[in-house]
Amino acid sequence: MQIITDTREQLPYDFQGYADVEVIRAGLLAGDYSIPGCEHLAAVERKTLDDLIGCFMGKDRERFARELARLRPYIVKAVVVESTLVDVARGRYTSNMKPQSAMQSVIAMQVRRQGSVYVLWRNKRSRLFCFVLAGRDLPRSNRVRRVCALNHGKCERAHC
């Protein structure tokens, strides 16, 4: 099984412990992770907690809005955050943003993007999501396969 990691991803997941995973480095139009042949349909955007909090402030807020907008047409999409909401609420990040403001920003992001972008928390789960997205842990009728089939064979790879 192959998983594409965007070339701009600075500390990519290594997927150690997941059998038969080949990581391919390539430029992606949206997100940090996808699967070959479905790059235009499925994407995962990964954020550390510090990255996410930074995305709620200044110029980074506009950049993050553009990142989320690029995900809009994708059928399977998620933002994975390598932390928990408890960490946000307790201010466990390196920023001057107050925890209450950070929580409000997180909630506003989720409400605005409801149904369009899933927000997942914690490193282990986010890595697992990328793995599942690639179809390894789901039956043949998994969501990505159905999505690709519904898009009339736009995916070039058999694993879609």
URZIWO-V146815 format. One record per pair of residues at least 4 apart in sequence whose ideal C-beta (glycine too) atoms are under 7 Angstrom apart, sorted by the first residue. I is the first residue (numbers start at 1). J is the second residue. D is the distance in whole Angstrom. If there is no record, write none. Layout:
BEGIN
i,j,d
I,J,D
I,J,D
END
This chain:
BEGIN
i,j,d
1,20,6
1,21,6
1,134,5
1,136,5
1,159,7
2,22,5
2,24,6
2,35,7
2,36,5
3,15,7
3,21,6
3,23,6
3,33,6
3,35,6
3,130,6
3,134,5
4,24,5
4,26,5
4,28,6
4,33,7
4,34,5
4,35,6
4,36,6
4,39,7
5,9,5
5,12,4
5,23,5
5,25,6
5,32,7
5,33,6
6,27,6
6,28,4
6,31,7
6,32,5
7,25,5
7,26,6
7,27,5
9,32,5
12,23,7
13,127,5
13,130,6
15,21,4
15,23,6
15,127,7
15,131,7
18,131,5
24,36,7
28,34,6
28,39,6
28,43,7
29,70,7
30,43,5
30,70,4
30,71,5
30,74,6
31,43,3
31,44,5
31,45,5
31,71,6
32,44,6
32,45,6
32,46,5
33,43,7
33,44,4
33,46,7
33,130,5
34,38,6
34,39,5
34,42,6
34,43,5
35,42,6
35,133,6
35,134,5
35,144,7
36,157,5
37,155,4
37,156,4
37,157,3
37,160,5
38,42,5
38,144,6
38,148,6
38,155,5
38,160,5
40,154,7
41,74,6
41,75,5
41,76,6
41,147,6
41,148,6
41,151,6
41,154,7
42,74,6
42,75,7
42,76,4
42,133,6
42,144,6
43,71,6
43,74,5
43,77,5
44,78,5
44,80,6
44,129,6
44,130,5
44,133,6
45,67,6
45,71,7
45,79,5
46,80,5
46,126,6
47,51,4
47,52,4
47,55,7
47,79,6
47,81,5
48,82,5
49,53,6
49,81,6
49,82,7
49,83,4
49,87,6
49,88,7
49,92,7
49,93,5
50,54,6
50,93,5
50,94,5
50,95,7
51,55,6
52,81,5
53,93,5
53,95,5
53,97,6
53,102,6
54,60,5
54,95,7
55,60,5
55,61,6
55,64,4
56,61,6
56,97,7
56,102,7
56,105,4
57,61,6
57,97,6
59,63,6
60,64,6
61,65,6
62,66,7
63,67,7
64,68,6
65,69,6
66,70,7
67,71,7
68,113,6
68,117,6
71,77,4
71,117,6
72,116,6
75,147,5
76,133,7
76,143,6
76,144,6
76,147,6
77,117,5
78,117,7
78,118,4
78,120,6
78,129,6
79,117,6
79,119,5
80,120,5
80,126,3
80,129,6
81,119,7
81,121,5
82,122,7
82,123,4
82,126,6
83,87,4
83,121,6
83,122,7
84,121,5
84,122,6
85,89,6
85,121,6
86,90,6
87,92,4
88,99,7
88,102,5
88,103,6
88,106,6
89,99,6
89,103,6
90,99,6
91,99,4
97,101,5
97,102,5
98,102,7
99,103,6
100,104,6
101,105,6
102,106,6
103,107,6
104,108,6
105,109,6
106,110,7
107,111,6
108,112,6
109,113,6
110,114,7
110,119,5
113,117,4
120,125,6
120,126,6
120,129,6
121,125,7
122,126,7
123,127,6
124,128,6
125,129,6
126,130,7
127,131,7
128,132,6
129,133,6
130,134,7
131,136,6
131,137,6
132,136,7
132,137,5
132,138,6
133,144,6
135,142,5
135,144,6
135,145,6
135,159,6
138,142,3
140,145,6
141,145,6
141,146,6
143,147,6
144,148,6
144,160,7
145,149,6
145,160,6
146,150,6
147,151,7
148,154,7
148,155,4
148,160,4
155,160,3
END
